[in-house]
């Protein structure tokens, strides 16, 4: 019971922070650089509200809730992939040659995920939601986790001075890696009886952590770091 109360507390805190960030980014003068986070947070908040409505109206074990969960997960995962791609573009802003290769790589990855999911769907066809959407969402989730790790390594390799981007990437990494690590821990320890509670707590706690990091990055961290980095790369004439 206490675990459920804490989980719901994290859930509603996430709703409030998401809504606040959406309003802030919509009214910010720097909103052109925050379009992809705004899109992702809007999809996340919309999906959460629709799932909550379906949960209270139909129940957690109902087909309607299952359908609502996975149909909202589809645009959410696509917006997450777009977010990661935009972060790659921002990381390569001063590396145009590198971006050409990264762009083709990201297109190839997305096509591969669609192809693998479609192959599974053709062999195990029952329904669109139960098979393709579920498989595609799970595959894209894992793909975004791997890409976020690669993006973090790329930022270290190019020694990026874009502090805001670094924080945004770290936030996404926490949201994606936390629940995955929790599921692995449940499998290793055999704590299947507590799997639902632990997974729910981990997902909401990691989402809350991501949102707090994003709130700091978006509200307090400016873009001057990247500008000063460019100036630092300019030759100094004696």
C-alpha positions in Angstrom: 0.0 0.0 0.0 2.8 2.4 1.0 4.6 1.5 -2.3 1.5 2.4 -4.3 1.2 5.7 -2.5 4.8 6.6 -3.2 4.4 5.5 -6.9 1.4 7.6 -7.4 3.2 10.6 -5.7 6.0 10.2 -8.2 3.5 9.9 -11.1 1.6 13.1 -10.3 4.9 15.0 -9.6 6.0 14.0 -13.1 2.7 15.3 -14.6 3.1 18.7 -12.9 6.8 19.1 -14.0 6.0 18.0 -17.5 3.2 20.5 -17.8 5.3 23.2 -16.3 8.2 22.5 -18.7 5.8 22.5 -21.7 4.5 25.9 -20.7 7.9 27.3 -20.1 9.4 26.0 -23.4 6.3 27.3 -25.3 6.8 30.8 -23.9 10.7 30.8 -24.0 12.6 32.9 -26.4 14.9 29.9 -27.0 12.0 27.6 -28.0 13.5 27.0 -31.5 16.3 25.0 -29.9 13.8 23.1 -27.7 11.3 21.9 -30.3 12.2 18.3 -29.9 12.1 18.2 -26.1 8.8 20.0 -26.3 7.4 17.5 -28.7 8.6 14.6 -26.6 7.2 16.0 -23.3 3.9 16.8 -25.0 3.6 13.2 -26.3 4.6 11.8 -22.9 2.1 13.9 -21.0 -0.7 13.1 -23.5 0.1 9.4 -23.4 0.1 9.4 -19.6 -3.2 11.2 -19.3 -4.9 8.9 -21.8 -3.5 5.8 -20.0 -4.7 7.1 -16.7 -8.2 7.7 -18.1 -8.3 4.2 -19.6 -7.0 2.7 -16.3 -9.7 4.3 -14.1 -12.5 3.7 -16.6 -11.8 0.1 -17.8 -9.3 -1.4 -15.3 -5.7 -2.5 -15.6 -6.5 -6.0 -17.0 -9.0 -4.8 -19.6 -8.3 -5.0 -23.4 -9.2 -1.3 -23.6 -6.4 -0.3 -21.3 -4.0 -2.6 -23.1 -4.9 -1.0 -26.4 -4.7 2.5 -25.0 -1.3 1.8 -23.5 0.4 0.4 -26.6 -1.2 2.7 -29.1 0.0 5.7 -27.1 3.4 4.1 -26.7 3.9 4.1 -30.5 4.0 7.9 -31.0 5.9 8.2 -27.7 8.7 6.0 -28.9 8.8 7.7 -32.3 9.1 11.1 -30.7 11.8 9.7 -28.4 13.8 8.5 -31.5 13.3 11.9 -33.2 14.5 13.5 -29.9 17.7 11.4 -29.9 18.3 12.2 -33.6 18.0 15.9 -33.0 20.4 15.6 -30.1 22.9 13.9 -32.5 22.4 16.8 -35.0 23.0 19.3 -32.2 26.1 17.4 -31.0 27.5 17.5 -34.6 26.7 21.2 -35.2 30.4 22.0 -35.6 31.2 18.6 -37.2 29.4 18.6 -40.6 31.5 15.8 -42.1 30.7 13.6 -39.1 27.0 14.5 -39.3 26.8 13.2 -42.8 27.8 9.7 -41.7 25.7 9.9 -38.4 22.6 10.9 -40.4 22.9 7.8 -42.7 23.5 5.6 -39.7 20.4 6.9 -37.9 18.2 6.3 -41.0 19.6 2.8 -41.4 18.9 2.0 -37.7 15.3 3.2 -38.0 14.7 1.2 -41.2 16.3 -1.9 -39.5 13.9 -1.6 -36.5 10.9 -1.3 -38.8 12.1 -4.2 -40.9 12.8 -6.5 -37.9 9.4 -5.6 -36.3 7.6 -6.2 -39.5 9.3 -9.6 -39.9 8.2 -10.6 -36.4 4.7 -9.3 -37.2 4.4 -11.3 -40.4 5.3 -14.5 -38.6 3.2 -14.0 -35.5 0.2 -12.1 -36.8 -2.8 -11.9 -34.4 -3.6 -8.2 -34.2 -1.9 -4.9 -35.1 -1.6 -3.7 -31.5 -0.7 -7.0 -29.9 2.1 -7.7 -32.4 3.6 -5.0 -34.6 3.0 -2.0 -32.3 4.2 -3.8 -29.2 7.3 -5.3 -31.0 8.1 -2.0 -32.7 7.8 0.0 -29.5 10.0 -2.4 -27.5 12.6 -2.6 -30.3 12.7 1.2 -30.6 13.0 1.6 -26.9 16.1 -0.6 -26.7 17.5 1.2 -29.9 17.1 4.6 -28.2 18.9 3.3 -25.1 21.9 2.2 -27.2 21.8 5.4 -29.3 21.8 7.5 -26.1 24.8 5.7 -24.8 26.6 6.2 -28.1 25.6 9.9 -28.1 27.0 10.3 -24.6 30.3 8.8 -25.8 30.3 11.0 -28.8 29.9 14.1 -26.6 33.0 13.0 -24.6 34.9 12.3 -27.8 34.4 15.7 -29.4 34.7 17.4 -26.0 31.4 19.2 -26.4 31.0 22.4 -24.5 27.2 22.4 -24.9 26.4 21.9 -21.2 22.6 22.0 -21.8 22.8 19.2 -24.4 25.0 17.1 -22.0 22.4 17.4 -19.3 19.5 16.6 -21.6 21.3 13.5 -22.9 22.0 12.3 -19.3 18.4 12.8 -18.4 17.2 10.6 -21.3 19.9 8.0 -20.3 18.5 7.8 -16.8 14.9 7.4 -17.9 15.8 4.6 -20.4 18.5 2.8 -18.4 16.9 2.8 -15.0 13.9 0.6 -15.8 16.0 -1.7 -17.9 18.4 -2.3 -15.1 15.5 -2.9 -12.7 14.1 -5.6 -14.9 17.5 -7.2 -15.2 17.8 -7.1 -11.4 14.4 -8.7 -11.0 15.4 -11.5 -13.3 18.7 -12.1 -11.5 17.3 -12.1 -8.0 14.0 -13.9 -8.8 11.9 -11.2 -7.2 8.9 -11.8 -9.6 6.4 -11.3 -6.8 7.6 -7.7 -6.4 8.2 -7.1 -10.2 5.2 -5.0 -10.8 5.8 -2.7 -7.8 9.5 -2.4 -8.4 9.2 -1.8 -12.1 6.5 0.9 -11.5 8.5 2.7 -8.9 11.7 2.5 -11.0 10.0 3.9 -14.1 8.4 6.8 -12.3 11.5 7.6 -10.2 13.7 7.6 -13.3 11.2 9.7 -15.2 11.1 12.1 -12.3 14.9 12.2 -12.2 15.0 12.9 -16.0 12.5 15.7 -15.6 14.4 17.4 -12.8 17.6 17.3 -14.8 15.8 18.7 -17.8 14.1 21.4 -15.7 17.6 22.5 -14.5 19.1 22.3 -18.0 16.2 24.1 -19.8 15.5 26.8 -17.2 18.9 27.6 -15.8 21.6 26.5 -18.3 22.0 28.9 -21.2 23.5 28.4 -24.7 26.6 30.6 -24.1 28.8 27.5 -23.5 28.7 26.5 -27.2 29.2 30.1 -28.3 32.3 30.5 -26.1 33.5 27.2 -27.3 33.4 28.4 -30.9 35.2 31.6 -29.9 37.8 29.5 -28.1 38.5 27.6 -31.4 39.2 30.8 -33.3 42.9 31.5 -33.9 44.5 34.2 -31.7 46.7 36.5 -33.6 49.7 38.0 -31.9 
